[in-house]
Each structure stands twice: as C-alpha cells, then as structure tokens.
Amino acid sequence: MSRLNIVVGITGGIAAYKAVGVVRSLVLAGHDVHVVPTDGALRFVGRPTLEAISRNPVHVDLYEGVAEVRHVAIGQAADLIVIAPATANTIAKLAAGLADDLLGNTVLASEAPIVIAPAMHTEMWLNPATAANVATLRERGVTIVGPAVGQLTGTDSGPGRMEEPDVIVAAALARVEASARRDLAGRRVVVTAGGTREPLDPVRFLGNRSSGKQGVAIAEAARARGAQVTLIAANLEVASPGGCDIREVSTALELQAAVTEAASGADLVVMAAAVADYRPASISESKIKKQPGDDGLTLELVRNPDILAGLGHAPHDGTLLVGFAAETEADDERLLELGAGKLEAKGADLLVVNRVGWTEGFARDDNRVVILGNEGVLARAIGSKMSVAHEILDVAAPRLRETHEPG
C-alpha cells in the first residue's frame, strides 16, 4: 500500500491510552499520521507523547493556524480518518454533524473514509440514543470497529471495550484498500449472515453460536468495494451494516425463501449463515412444561432443506455461488478432504472452510479459513473477520469478471 496521510482522532475516554498503539502501528507501516485529540483526550494522554509517537505536531485548538485554514486543511488532506476511542458523546456529535472543535471540523471537511472504534460503558453502548447514532453513521458509510466484550473501567465488564489496536489498524487499512479497488462496482451481491433458530415453543428454540460477524464483514467489504448488497440477516448479534438492503429472517425455511428470491439475477451469492440441519416436527403453541414423573423429553426432528445445494444444483449461470463449511475436524488434511467433498456435493463455485469449536470460529473477531475451488486450495486467510472478508472477495471478484460484465 502506498504512503497515506492519516488523521487519528482521539477522544476523552480511558481507552485513549490504547490509541497510542494505533498511531504507532500506522507510523511503523510507513504512513504519515496526524493526531487530532480533543481537550478531553489530553486529560488521559499528553501531547508530547502523541507528538513523539506520530512524529508530527499535534493540534487541538480550533482557532490556531487560521491563516492556513487549518480547521479544514487537515481534513481535506486526509486519505483516511480513524477515531479511537470514539466516546458516546463523540458519536452523537458526528451523527449530528456538529463541529465545535478541531476534530469535528476535520471530519466535516474531509471526503476520506472514516473508521471509528467505540469505547464506553455497556449501558451507554446499549442506550437507544447511541444505537440510533451508530446506525446513522453506518448508513453514511462510516466503518464501525467493535466494541469488544471485556473488562471495562473498575469492576464492570461487558460490550463497550475498545478493540485492540491491531484490529483497528487492520480494519482501517482494509477500508482504504476496498475504497481504492471498487472492483465490485455495479455488481449485485447477496450475503447471508447469522444463525437460524428453529422454535420449539413460544419460549425456546434450537439454534447455534453464530453471531453473524463474518457475514456482516463480507457485506460491509462488498459494499465498500462498490457493490449493491442485500444482506439476509438471521438473528444477528452485531449491528447490521449501513448502505445494505437488510432482510431479516429467523428460521431455515425463512432464510431459504429470502435468499432464493434475492439470488435471482445476483452476480455473487455468499452463504455465510449457519443454517440448522434439523427443525422440530411440530411446534408447541404453549410453553412446554415439566410434568410430574418425567425423566426427560423426546423431540422429533425433521431435516431442513439444504439451501446451498438447492442453489448450487439449480441453474445459476452468471451467478457465482460461495458456500461456507464450518467443521470441528482437528486434522488439517482431513478438514480439506471434508471441504472438497462438500464443494462437489453442494454444487458451489467456491467453498470457504473454517474450523469451529468451543474457542474458535463462532462469536470471535478473528477467523482462519481456507478457500477452495475445483482446482483445489485457492487461498488461505487468517486475521480479523474484515480482512478475511476481503480475502474471500479477492478470490471471488476476478471470477465475476470472467463470468460476465456488470450491466
């Protein structure tokens, strides 16, 4: 990647100390980094530290450098803006378009991609006002990284912890690369994400541990690369990406109907959702209760349709079909054998194989996958789910051009 002019905005939260790692990583990657902290940020991290790490002067005052029109010049010159941490207050100001400090002016004066890493207490992150502001920023194309779930200030723990610097940097640079590529401009892309849930009664369901993070990352990456994206969202545990046509579903049958309709005429279909293989033969209209003397409960299950195979074995000329195969197989060679067998059985054009287990794959921010085609292993990807998403699209995009041109 060529040398970028990057603005790192730092706002007034305890996670500001971690922003030093973001700045350092970007500088070591060869980029020209300019830090724009708020007054609150300087209560946590001193200006000398930020100047030493960034190797550039640090400006805070909106009314400094008036002759050089600094309040807009910094933003105009930026190739990328990263705000880490982004407090609830800053997110609200960005959503409202306020510019009462140098950072706000910099953002409004820039046409560069914006990446923010929220950091706040769980109650603040879950507050409807914050949720609405985040949704607004997503709709405007802002990339949201995190927050992670973990230890917060004091004894609190939960969602709201700022993502680690390496995750933020990887997502930010991937966003720039995606914006530069635009190799999916004019393409229609359909992505499924999340995990289906099969109801037992009004209270319980059979489900899986998929959060939808990988599918959402693929949708965001495709949109950043210029695609018109439809996301079939099955019980996501992460926020839906902005700029996409979101179609919410819950069960496997609902997902089948939605993706079959959306896939018609699509250039690329990525089946990243974890779909239940079975569903209850019948659903109780009232809560299933324990009965005196019961030692257990027997459920009758029936098979759900194989949605990927249904799409794969139906005529889909002009549509590239990418499937996912989550396996618990520990042996790498055997894992690839299982993937190759599934690729053929499902009729997919590409298959993304990833190992899952108690501590890997599901609900994590990173992933490790192997991408298979009829020729064998096409690529291996490891890292953040956003970087993995781009690796998958890097393999898929040239094959789209081979199939047909958009239009």
DRENKE-983250 format. One line per field, with one value per residue (C-alpha): z, x, y; residue number from 1. Coordinates in pm, whole numbers, plus 32768, in hexadecimal, padded with zeros to 4 digits. Layout:
BEGIN
zz = c(Z  ...)
xx = c(X  ...)
yy = c(Y  ...)
nulum = c(NUM  ...)
// end
This chain:
BEGIN
zz = c(8000  7FAB  80BB  8146  81F7  8325  8431  857F  8657  87CB  88B3  8A2B  8AAC  8B83  8A4D  89BE  8A34  893B  881F  8843  87C0  8696  8640  866C  858C  8476  8487  8482  8351  829E  82AC  82FD  8438  84C6  861B  8669  87D6  888A  89C9  8A88  89E3  8A60  8BC3  8B88  8A98  8A87  894D  8960  8952  8821  876E  87B5  873B  8609  85AE  855C  861C  86D2  86AB  878A  8781  8678  865E  862A  84CB  844A  8337  82A6  82DD  83B2  842C  82D0  823A  8315  82A4  8138  812D  81D9  8122  8257  83A5  84D0  8619  873B  8839  87CA  88FF  8909  8905  87D2  871B  8765  86E4  85A7  8565  8592  84BF  85D7  85AE  86F4  8703  8616  85F6  8593  848E  8409  83D5  832C  8244  81D0  80C0  8143  81C8  833C  8431  859E  86C7  87D2  8942  8A62  8B7B  8B17  8B7D  8AA0  8977  8998  89CD  88B2  886A  882E  8760  8685  8659  85FA  84FE  8467  8440  83A2  82A8  8249  8206  8348  83A9  8513  85B0  86ED  8803  889C  89CD  8AFA  8C2F  8C44  8D3E  8EA7  8EDC  8DB6  8C96  8B55  89F5  89D8  89EF  88D8  87E0  87EC  871A  8620  85D6  85A2  84C1  83EE  83BD  836C  8265  81D3  81AE  80E6  8009  7FCC  7F73  7E7F  7DD8  7D81  7CC8  7D1E  7C9B  7BEC  7C73  7D35  7E63  7F51  80A3  81B0  8316  8477  84F5  84BF  85E2  85DA  86DC  87CA  8872  88A8  899A  891B  87D8  8742  86D0  86AA  8720  85E6  862C  84C0  84DA  83AB  82CC  8332  82EA  818D  814E  81C5  80F5  7FBB  7FED  801C  7ED5  7E20  7E23  7E53  7F7E  8001  815B  81CD  8346  8429  8599  858C  86CF  8630  8594  842B  8336  829D  812B  80FC  80B5  81FA  81F9  8350  8374  8492  8422  8312  8241  8258  81F4  80CE  804C  8077  7FD7  7EB6  7E60  7E91  7DD0  7C8E  7BAC  7CAF  7C44  7D8A  7EA1  7FE1  80CD  8217  82FD  83DF  8380  845B  83BE  847E  850A  85F8  854F  860B  86CC  8812  8821  8998  8A6F  8A96  8C0D  8CE6  8D50  8E9B  8E72  8D2C  8D0E  8BC7  8A86  892D  8800  869D  859C  8423  832A  82A8  8135  80CD  8058  7FC9  7F06  7E89  7DF9  7D80  7CBD  7C26  7AEC  7B5E  7A2B  7A6A  7BE3  7CA8  7DD4  7F08  8023  8185  8237  83AF  842E  857E  84DA  8582  8472  835A  8247  82A9  82C2  8159  80EE  8193  80E8  7F8F  7FBC  801F  7EFB  7E08  7EC1  7EE3  7D7F  7DF9  7D2F  7E61  7FC3  80F7  81F8  8360  849A  85B9  871F  8884  8865  86F1  85CE  8664  8709  86EC  863F  8583  8499  83DE  8296  8160  8015  7F2B  7DBC  7CC6  7C95  7E08  7F0D  7E7E  7FB2  8129  8202  8370  8435  8486  83EF  8319  8288  824B  819D  80AD  806B  8009  7F22  7E91  7E1C  7DAA  7CF1  7BCE  7B96  7B78  7A64  79B4  79CB  793D  7952  7A2C  7987)
xx = c(8000  807E  80C9  7F86  7F39  7E77  7DC5  7D9A  7C93  7CA7  7B88  7B64  7B3E  7C19  7C67  7D26  7E6A  7E30  7E21  7F99  7FB8  7EDB  7FB3  80F6  8083  801B  8166  822E  8165  81F7  80D4  80D2  7FFD  7F67  7EC2  7D97  7D38  7C18  7C56  7BCC  7CC3  7DE8  7D72  7DCE  7EF6  7FEC  803C  81B3  816A  808B  8185  82A4  81E4  8146  8280  819F  8126  7FDD  7ECF  7DA1  7D2A  7C27  7CA7  7E16  7EA6  7D8B  7E65  7E9C  7D2E  7DA1  7C42  7BEC  7D45  7D8C  7C50  7C77  7DD1  7D6E  7D61  7CCB  7C3B  7C45  7B9F  7C0A  7B7B  7A30  7964  77E9  77FC  78DC  77FD  76CF  7786  77F4  7692  760C  771F  779A  78E6  7932  7A9B  7BBA  7B64  79FC  7A6B  7B6D  7A65  796C  7A77  7AEE  7A7B  7B5E  7ADF  7A91  7ACC  7A66  7AA7  799D  79FA  790A  7853  775C  762A  769B  76E0  758A  74D0  73D3  7466  75C0  752E  7476  75AE  7680  7578  757F  76F7  76E9  75E9  76DD  77EC  78B4  7962  7926  7A31  79B7  797D  79FF  7974  7A5B  7AD7  7A73  7ACB  7ABD  7A13  7922  7932  7867  784C  78EE  7A62  7B2B  7BB6  7D2A  7E07  7E6C  7CFF  7CAF  7DDC  7D91  7C26  7C87  7D88  7C9D  7B96  7C88  7CE8  7B7B  7B28  7C4B  7BEC  7A7E  7A96  792E  7899  7751  773C  7617  7690  75BC  764A  75AB  7621  75D4  7537  73DB  72F7  71F1  70DD  7073  6F69  6F2E  7055  7163  7216  7329  7445  75BA  76D2  76FE  7700  76F7  7840  78E2  77B3  7788  78F9  78CE  779F  785C  798E  78BD  7808  7953  79CA  78A1  77A0  7629  7602  74D8  7513  7435  7459  7406  73FF  7538  75F0  76A3  761D  75AD  768D  7617  75DD  7555  73FB  73BA  72C1  728E  723A  723D  720A  72B1  7174  715C  72C9  7293  7171  7228  7370  72C7  720D  733A  742A  7365  743D  7552  76BE  773D  7693  7758  76B2  775E  7635  7635  74F7  7453  7455  731D  71E0  70D4  6FCA  6EC6  6EC4  6E08  6D1E  6D5D  6E90  6EFE  6EF5  6F88  6E91  6E98  6F58  7002  7169  71AC  711C  7126  711E  70D6  71A3  7180  7289  7295  72D4  7441  742F  7590  7565  7414  74B3  75E5  752D  7433  749F  7566  7626  76AE  7697  77CC  7764  7842  77F3  7878  78CF  7906  79AF  7A39  7B38  7C8B  7D64  7DB5  7DC9  7C7F  7BE4  7C3E  7BB6  7A6B  7A6A  7AB3  799A  78A6  790E  78B1  7777  76EB  772E  77CF  78D7  79AC  79A8  7A32  7A9A  7AD2  7B0F  7A23  7A1A  79E9  7AEC  7B10  7A3D  78F2  78BB  7A2A  7AC0  7BC2  7BAB  7C82  7BFE  7C63  7BBC  7B87  7B2C  7B1E  7C95  7CD9  7D52  7D39  7D95  7DC2  7D5C  7D97  7D54  7C31  7AE5  7AF1  7C45  7BC4  7A94  7B74  7C45  7B08  7A9F  7BFF  7BCE  7A67  7A83  7B61  7A7B  7956  7A08  7A43  78D1  783D  785C  7768  7641)
yy = c(8000  815D  825B  82EE  8433  83B6  8481  83D2  8477  842A  847E  8494  8332  8255  8185  82AE  820E  80F3  81F1  821B  80B7  810D  8238  8176  8057  8143  81FF  80BC  8051  817F  8273  83E7  8401  8540  8529  8607  85D3  8677  873B  8613  8526  85F4  85B5  8446  8459  857B  8640  85F3  847E  84A4  8583  8495  8365  840B  84D3  85FB  872C  86F5  87FE  8828  8990  89DD  8B40  8AF2  8B09  8BE2  8C73  8B17  8ABB  8995  8942  88C0  8883  8753  86A5  8706  866A  8523  83D7  832F  839E  82B3  8316  823C  823E  82CE  8325  832F  84AA  84AF  83B6  8493  85C7  8514  849A  85FC  8698  877B  882B  88DF  8867  881D  86AD  86F6  87F3  86FD  85F0  86DA  8767  8611  8524  840F  82C1  82D2  81B6  81D3  80F0  8129  8110  8149  809B  7F8D  8057  8177  8093  7FED  8136  816C  82C3  8231  8114  820D  82E3  81B5  814A  82A7  829D  8143  81C1  82D3  81D4  81F5  80B2  804C  7F6E  7EC4  7EFD  7DBE  7D0E  7D15  7DC8  7F36  8044  7FCB  7E7D  7E9C  7DA9  7D8A  7E17  7F6C  7F22  7FC3  7EC9  7E84  7F6A  7E5C  7E0C  7F7E  7FB7  7E84  7EED  8053  7FF7  7EF3  8004  80DA  7FB7  7F65  80CD  80D2  7F8B  7FC5  7E79  7E23  7F67  7F1F  7DBC  7D2C  7C67  7B98  7B2E  7A57  7A89  7A18  78D7  784D  77F9  76E7  7721  760C  76E0  7855  785D  776F  7725  764C  772B  774E  7830  78FE  7A75  7AE2  7BA1  7AFD  7B25  7C90  7CCE  7C3B  7D19  7E4E  7DF6  7DBC  7F06  7FBC  7F26  7FBA  7EA2  7EBF  7DD6  7D15  7C7F  7B61  7B8A  7A65  7ACB  7BA3  7BEB  7D13  7E51  7E3A  7EF4  8037  8064  7F03  7E7A  7DBD  7C9F  7C05  7A96  799D  7834  7766  7766  78E0  7901  7815  78E4  7A2E  79C4  790F  7A4D  7B31  7A4F  7A74  7B4A  7B78  7B77  7AE3  7A20  79DC  78E4  793A  78F7  77C6  770E  7605  74AC  7445  74E3  745F  738E  7458  759E  75BC  76E8  7703  76DE  7574  752E  7422  731F  7260  711B  7186  7110  71C3  7250  71B2  7297  7227  72E4  72F5  7361  74C1  74F3  7516  767E  7690  754C  75C3  76FD  7643  7537  7628  76E4  7813  7885  79E1  79BB  7959  7889  7884  7795  7774  7630  763D  7501  748D  73A5  73D9  733E  7436  7332  7298  73F4  743A  72E6  7338  748C  73F9  72FE  740F  74EC  73D9  736C  74CB  753B  767F  7737  7785  76FF  77AF  76AC  7713  764C  7695  7621  768F  77A3  77EA  785B  78C3  7A18  7A7B  7BA9  7ADB  79B3  78B8  782D  776D  77C8  76A2  768F  7571  75A3  7566  7661  77C0  788C  7880  79A5  79EE  7B2B  7C0F  7BAC  7CE5  7C87  7B25  7BBA  7C77  7B40  7A87  7BA2  7BB2  7A4C  7A7E  7BCB  7B57  7A30  7B1F  7BD7  7A8C  7A39  7B77  7CEE  7DB3  7E4F)
nulum = c(1  2  3  4  5  6  7  8  9  10  11  12  13  14  15  16  17  18  19  20  21  22  23  24  25  26  27  28  29  30  31  32  33  34  35  36  37  38  39  40  41  42  43  44  45  46  47  48  49  50  51  52  53  54  55  56  57  58  59  60  61  62  63  64  65  66  67  68  69  70  71  72  73  74  75  76  77  78  79  80  81  82  83  84  85  86  87  88  89  90  91  92  93  94  95  96  97  98  99  100  101  102  103  104  105  106  107  108  109  110  111  112  113  114  115  116  117  118  119  120  121  122  123  124  125  126  127  128  129  130  131  132  133  134  135  136  137  138  139  140  141  142  143  144  145  146  147  148  149  150  151  152  153  154  155  156  157  158  159  160  161  162  163  164  165  166  167  168  169  170  171  172  173  174  175  176  177  178  179  180  181  182  183  184  185  186  187  188  189  190  191  192  193  194  195  196  197  198  199  200  201  202  203  204  205  206  207  208  209  210  211  212  213  214  215  216  217  218  219  220  221  222  223  224  225  226  227  228  229  230  231  232  233  234  235  236  237  238  239  240  241  242  243  244  245  246  247  248  249  250  251  252  253  254  255  256  257  258  259  260  261  262  263  264  265  266  267  268  269  270  271  272  273  274  275  276  277  278  279  280  281  282  283  284  285  286  287  288  289  290  291  292  293  294  295  296  297  298  299  300  301  302  303  304  305  306  307  308  309  310  311  312  313  314  315  316  317  318  319  320  321  322  323  324  325  326  327  328  329  330  331  332  333  334  335  336  337  338  339  340  341  342  343  344  345  346  347  348  349  350  351  352  353  354  355  356  357  358  359  360  361  362  363  364  365  366  367  368  369  370  371  372  373  374  375  376  377  378  379  380  381  382  383  384  385  386  387  388  389  390  391  392  393  394  395  396  397  398  399  400  401  402  403  404  405  406  407)
// end
